[in-house]
């Protein structure tokens, strides 16, 4: 399947149109990993929504959601690296690897880096790290906060 998209890029007040070809698609959804799992379940009319299982919903008005309970980051990245990254980053890495596989790209070193890209959609990420590290800061002080969080935190907050 070949999809053609046109994007507009403002260059010195002139608009240049460039053709973009999507060669691979990678998805991580409640249906499973990969476009096949998503597509097969959609065609079968299955819902990816179920009762939430990853946390206690007793105090929440909504008890349903679309969770990726099957997901194993170790299938897509080094387990040690997976532990250092938030779940949304793990999803992004997995979806990128699945898109490369879907495109039939085994060796990325052969690609022209300035002609290749991955588009990832995320409203906000890292909320689990923010929540966990904020709790550690509140309960135990700054020495309890993981060092990457200290390096990236704004230093001029008043």
Secondary structure as the mmCIF struct_conf table of DSSP 4:
data_model
#
loop_
_struct_conf.conf_type_id
_struct_conf.id
_struct_conf.beg_label_comp_id
_struct_conf.beg_label_asym_id
_struct_conf.beg_label_seq_id
_struct_conf.end_label_comp_id
_struct_conf.end_label_asym_id
_struct_conf.end_label_seq_id
STRN STRN1 UNK A 3 UNK A 11
TURN_TY1_P TURN_TY1_P1 UNK A 12 UNK A 13
STRN STRN2 UNK A 14 UNK A 22
STRN STRN3 UNK A 28 UNK A 29
TURN_TY1_P TURN_TY1_P2 UNK A 30 UNK A 31
STRN STRN4 UNK A 32 UNK A 33
BEND BEND1 UNK A 34 UNK A 34
HELX_RH_AL_P HELX_RH_AL_P1 UNK A 35 UNK A 43
TURN_TY1_P TURN_TY1_P3 UNK A 44 UNK A 45
STRN STRN5 UNK A 50 UNK A 51
BEND BEND2 UNK A 54 UNK A 55
TURN_TY1_P TURN_TY1_P4 UNK A 58 UNK A 59
BEND BEND3 UNK A 61 UNK A 61
STRN STRN6 UNK A 64 UNK A 65
TURN_TY1_P TURN_TY1_P5 UNK A 69 UNK A 70
HELX_RH_3T_P HELX_RH_3T_P1 UNK A 73 UNK A 75
TURN_TY1_P TURN_TY1_P6 UNK A 76 UNK A 76
BEND BEND4 UNK A 77 UNK A 77
HELX_RH_AL_P HELX_RH_AL_P2 UNK A 79 UNK A 84
BEND BEND5 UNK A 85 UNK A 85
HELX_RH_AL_P HELX_RH_AL_P3 UNK A 87 UNK A 103
TURN_TY1_P TURN_TY1_P7 UNK A 104 UNK A 104
HELX_RH_3T_P HELX_RH_3T_P2 UNK A 108 UNK A 110
BEND BEND6 UNK A 111 UNK A 111
HELX_RH_3T_P HELX_RH_3T_P3 UNK A 113 UNK A 115
BEND BEND7 UNK A 123 UNK A 124
HELX_RH_AL_P HELX_RH_AL_P4 UNK A 127 UNK A 140
HELX_RH_3T_P HELX_RH_3T_P4 UNK A 142 UNK A 144
BEND BEND8 UNK A 145 UNK A 145
HELX_RH_AL_P HELX_RH_AL_P5 UNK A 147 UNK A 152
BEND BEND9 UNK A 153 UNK A 153
BEND BEND10 UNK A 155 UNK A 155
#
